[in-house]
Amino acid sequence: MKKSEAQKPAGLMAKLAKALKVDLLLLQLTGKMSPGAVRRMQHHCGACSNSELCGRLIDHEGGKMDEPPEFCPNRKLFLALMNDEQRREIWRLYHLRKQ
């Protein structure tokens, strides 16, 4: 079965980011997030076995969510990006883990 555009890692992740009110492009343009970090998030999204469920949850919630699904491989990072006060610390830890 071929994945629809919204279910491809980049499309699904963008759909989830929009539902969470996380502007990944703005974060990149302001230097708060690197393009490499976005690619890693897309990779994690693409490796997730729950992409269809994720897409259905976003649709079920009307395209607006208070938090990412519990099973989301990018959950911690999305939560950090949603919470401005904690973003710097979690982002630093995320980068240290990837080194």
Buried (B, 14 or more C-beta within 10 A) or exposed (E): EEBEEBBBBBBBBBBBBBBBEBBBEEBBEEEBBEEEBBEBBBBBBBEBEBBBEBBEBBEEEEEEBEEBBEEBBBBEBBBBBBEEEEBEEBBEEBEEEEE
